[in-house]
Amino acid sequence: MSWSYDSSLPTDRDWVRFRVGSTNSADQGEISNEEIDAVLAVKANKDLAALAVARAILAKFSRDYDRSNLGMSGSRSQRMQHLKDLIAELKAESSNEAEPGWTGQSQAAKEAINDDTDFVGCPFTRDRHTNT
């Protein structure tokens, strides 16, 4: 498993690492390049990929627990809470971005419906009360 990070963010992988905070080369155990690339391959955009990667890191560390040994302790719960807060923030950001979409009918579909004698149309039409 490989790990790399370029702070100039030239790739989507580096951007995802930046967004989830996995930028410390001394702590490469969070997620590998291959795992991020796999997520990027199936997600629609890098915002959703960052959200999925944050959830994957949370799932990985949720199996650990708080430890104490002779007065020294390491709290995993703080890290877990940070990841939960990050996921909530990424989810909120990604839900604010709407993808453009096209709706409506083609002219041919509209004509086909109008020509269908069995179709019960809408009683309201445009310019219904216009005097001719």
Secondary structure, 3 states (H helix, E strand, C coil): CCCCCCCCCCCHHHHHHHHHCCCCCCCCCCCCHHHHHHHHHHCCCHHHHHHHHHHHHHHHHCCCCCEEECCEEECHHHHHHHHHHHHHHHHHHHHCCCCCCCCCCCHHHHHHHHHCCCCCCCCCCCCCCCCC
